[in-house]
Every structure is written in structure tokens, then in C-alpha cells.
Amino acid sequence: MCYMCAPIFIEGIHVRDRRRPIKEVVPTTGPWALSGTVTLPSGPHREGYAYKETTIMGTMLKDMMEQLGHLSSDIFNRTLRIVTVERAPFTMKRLGDNNETEYYGFCVDMVTELSRYLGFDYEMYDVRGFGVKKKSGNWTGQIREILNGNADFSLSPLSVSPDRQMVVDFTTPFMHSGVGMVTKAPELNQMGYFAFVKPFRTEVWLAIMVAFFVISASISLVSRWRLRSNVGDPQNDNDDKFTLQNSFWLALWSVMRKGGEPAPRSPPVRILVAFWWFFALIVITTYTANLTASLTVNRMSPTINSLEDLAAQTDIPYGLVRGGGYYKFFESRATEPEGSGTVFERMWYAMIKVREHGVRNYVEGMDRARNGNYVYMADDTTLAYDVITDPECKLMMVGVPFLHRGYGIPTKKGSPLAEALTLGILKMQETGTLDLLKSKWWPKNGCPLFGPAPEVKRGDIGLDVFAGVFMVLGAGILLAVIVAACEIIVTGKSQKKASSPSPLDCKGEDLENGYKPEKTVAQSGPLSQELLHCIQTGKVKITVCPTAS
């Protein structure tokens, strides 16, 4: 696909039509262009041009024309073939309006600017692989395309290496990169409804409950033992008050830091309660501190913060693309038999020990890192883009990039294109164009590059944290209502049973109808419980009458 990317600046006209020949858009001759009088013959090259300064772009083109005058026949008005590798955000593909493959990305924008500066057209195609030298001496990927003459140059995140420099010419680097490390981002601890129980593990809560029942039973047993042994001062000690029920209550209000009755008076019980208070003090303060910490910072910290951390641990496997440039770098740092013990050597032997640690390509490495428990190493520029644009923000970069190299544009050995492209790159760096393109394709807004930031809560604790506490309180209220209802039902049945007709029942029909006993009975003994109940409720009136002597 051929792109007409070199615009022509005419007075009042800016021609940049990629589909129509220039001769159909503007007149074939005339003194209207920046270069003065231009003639467009039937051939592909312009004739009779001499740049004049009319605009900023015209000044830049004039300066570059003067510096590259000896290359005019090699680059100007030519259609150059560019080979690339699909790798976001450098070069990506999509379907255009006519269902034709269209390239876009950082490298596409960069070559478009270069074509404007240097005045050439281009067509682009992609291959698989950047370029690796095989054992047979042959090259793969983009380097092979340049060596075979299929492409004039390549534009992709291709690092400059000594092996590649031996067979092709590189321009000055347009970007620098290092080896970055990416892994799955730690998940934030979800608070949940019962976050208030998280400061202690389950076994701790069980141990506290067991201790509560043990101390309650101990207080009750010690009190019973003292009573049966008739020890202590009966008037001062209150051992008889500490039943099992009261002992539970004492242990409970001690933990809740609320006063209650009865308070222990005997020395053995006071010793037990004192040790229980000390135990409760430690438990409450530890719980409060851990709860505060869990509500303040809600994040899991990554365990790998540097290359040394990665090499020192054995729990998380790590690797890179097998056979790639970085793979060969680690391989070259391994020495026999013992080696120098450098971090690169230790990492190399750790990676080759288990072949599965390596991956076949970049996509497989990113998938393994996204699934967790794996650290993938690749160019940090590409990793940074994938981390920032990850749809679910599951990735994060760790450590500091190492093994910094530059991305250059390779051309055929001895080709004058390297000099022209180098000048174009320097101009883009000088004008800030490269920085603008970097800001465009590596946006600052997106997923956090180094994982989720700590969520610091300063007093604004939501209801979701205490929802479980309110549930427990509601369960306690419901339980109290159920117990009260049971007491009412049981008491009502007891009263109904006690109110059945009897010789002394005050609820009899005859008594309510004004029945009067034939005899007056003098009650000299203690009143029965039923009669006392009737007197208290007002259903029986007692009249005291003197008896005959």
C-alpha cells in the first residue's frame, strides 16, 4: 500500500491527497511552490526546484536540502518500502474504510513526520520477528528483509546490538529502552461486612472463646469449693453469689470494660479476675491496633522491588522469550563451571533449570503474567503501554529497568538512507516532535504503572465496614426478644395452672357472684401462696373481725 505523505505547500493551498496523482490536483508547472518553479513531467521526479524561505516548514526543508543535497536522487520523491513488526503501541493494524489494512501507532506517526521532513513517499508491510541470527548464520524477521533487498529500512522497537550492527547500518536511536519486569498486580483487600473480625485469625477467636468459658467455670468452681469448705468470712465474702451464670456475666463485663455486679470479694476469686483483666487488656489493645491498621492502609505490598529481589527468591518463576536478544544476553553472561556468581548468571541458571519458565512469544509471556505467579521480562516501553491500557488493570511493573539500549532504524549496509534518516530524527528531537508522539501513545491517564496505590482512609469509614457489627447487634436484640417471649409464655402457663379451682381459690364463680361462706374461719397458720397471690392482685379482701371468747 503506497502512502503519499509528502505535502506540497502552495499559496492558499495545502495538497495532501493520498489517492490522486499530484498532476491531477495542481497544475504541472508554475512558480507557486516553496521550491520556486516546479515542473511535473510524466516521470516520477520533480525538475527545476530551488527552495525559498516562506514558512517555518519551508525553512526547515531548505536547511535539510542543503545538508542532504548529495542524496536528492536517493530519497527525494521516491517511494520507500518500510518493513515493521506489529507491536503496540509502535505499529498496529486495523481495517480502513475500503476494508484495506491500515497501519497506525507511534512508528507510523514517526515515519509520516520523517516523510514530511525528507520529502519521500512510503509503503509499509509487516513481518513476524525483529531479527535473530540463527546458528547457520542466516537472519530472520526484519533484518532478513533488509538484507534480501525487500525493504529499504525498518521502523519498529528494534534495539541496536553488536550482531545486528555487523550486517546493517543503524541511525541514531530515536528512543531508549531497557528490560522491564511485569507481573500480576496485587488485589486490594476487600473489607466486607465482617471486616471487624479480620484483625484476628479464626484460631485466635476460638482460643479467646475457650478462655472465656474456662475463666467463668473457674470462678464458679472456686466459689463453690470455698462455700462447701466453710472457709473465709461469711459476712464479707460473697462466694454464694458466683453461680455459673453470674461468673459468665463477670467475665463478659470485664472484657467489655463495663462495671457490673456482683464484684468479687474473696482473695482466690479476685486473683482469677485480676489475671482475666490483664488478659482482656492485652486482647483489646491488640485488636484495636490491628483493626486501625487494616482500615487505614488497604493494600498488599509487592514482594519484588528490584532485580536482586527477583533473583534471590524461588517462589515466583520468571522468564523471557526463548531465543530472543535478551535471552542470548543472559546466556552470554553464564560462565563455566562455577561462574562469577553475578545476578544475571544466577537468573540464567534459574530460568534454564525449568524450561517452562521461558515463553515462545510476547503474547504468551503477558498471558502468564496476567494469570499470576509469574514475572515476564521484555522491553519496558512495550510493557508500560500494555500495563497502562490493560482493560482490567491486572498488571503492574516491578523493579527498575536494566540493560538499557536504543531503538534505531536499520538500513542496508552502506545505504545513504541512514544519514538522511538520522538527520530527520535529530530534527524531530530538536523540535520536540518525538516527545509529543510519546505523550500521545503513552498516556498518563490509565491503569497505575506500578500497581494500585494505597487507599488511605482518614476517618471516613463507611457503613460497609460496620455493617457486620450492626448485624450482630440486631441478632442480639432478636435473641433477647425471643427469650423474653419464652419467659412470658412459660410464666403464663404456670399462672394458668396455679389458677385452677380449689377450696381456697378466689376465682370461683360462687365467690364472684357474692357467695358468702357459712362459717367464719380463723386462720392462725401462715397464709398459703395462692391466697397471698390473690391478696396482692386485689381479688381477695380480708376483713379482720374479733372472735368471741
Sequence and secondary structure as in RCSB ss.txt:
>XXXX:A:sequence
MCYMCAPIFIEGIHVRDRRRPIKEVVPTTGPWALSGTVTLPSGPHREGYAYKETTIMGTMLKDMMEQLGHLSSDI
FNRTLRIVTVERAPFTMKRLGDNNETEYYGFCVDMVTELSRYLGFDYEMYDVRGFGVKKKSGNWTGQIREILNGN
ADFSLSPLSVSPDRQMVVDFTTPFMHSGVGMVTKAPELNQMGYFAFVKPFRTEVWLAIMVAFFVISASISLVSRW
RLRSNVGDPQNDNDDKFTLQNSFWLALWSVMRKGGEPAPRSPPVRILVAFWWFFALIVITTYTANLTASLTVNRM
SPTINSLEDLAAQTDIPYGLVRGGGYYKFFESRATEPEGSGTVFERMWYAMIKVREHGVRNYVEGMDRARNGNYV
YMADDTTLAYDVITDPECKLMMVGVPFLHRGYGIPTKKGSPLAEALTLGILKMQETGTLDLLKSKWWPKNGCPLF
GPAPEVKRGDIGLDVFAGVFMVLGAGILLAVIVAACEIIVTGKSQKKASSPSPLDCKGEDLENGYKPEKTVAQSG
PLSQELLHCIQTGKVKITVCPTAS
>XXXX:A:secstr
 EE    EEETTEEE  SSS HHHHS SEEEEETTEEEE  SSSS BS      SHHHHHHHHHHHHTGGGHHHH
TT EEEEEE  BTTTBEEEE TTS EEEESHHHHHHHHHHHHHT EEEEEE S S  B TTS B HHHHHHHTTS
 SEE SS B  HHHHTTEEE   SEEEEEEEEEE        TTGGGTTS HHHHHHHHHHHHHHHHHHHHHHHH
HHHHT S TTT  GGG  HHHHHHHHHHHHTT   S    SHHHHHHHHHHHHHHHHHHHHHHHHHHHHHHB   
  S  SHHHHHH  SS EE BTTSHHHHHHHHT  SSS    HHHHHHHHHHHSGGGSBSSHHHHHHHHHHSS E
EEEEHHHHHHHHHT TT  EEEEEEEEEEEEE  EEETT THHHHHHHHHHHHHHHTHHHHHHHHHS SSSS TT
S    B SS   HHHHHHHHHHHHHHHHHHHHHHHHHHHHHHHHHHHHTS  TT TT HHHHTT   SS     S
   HHHHHHHHHTS          
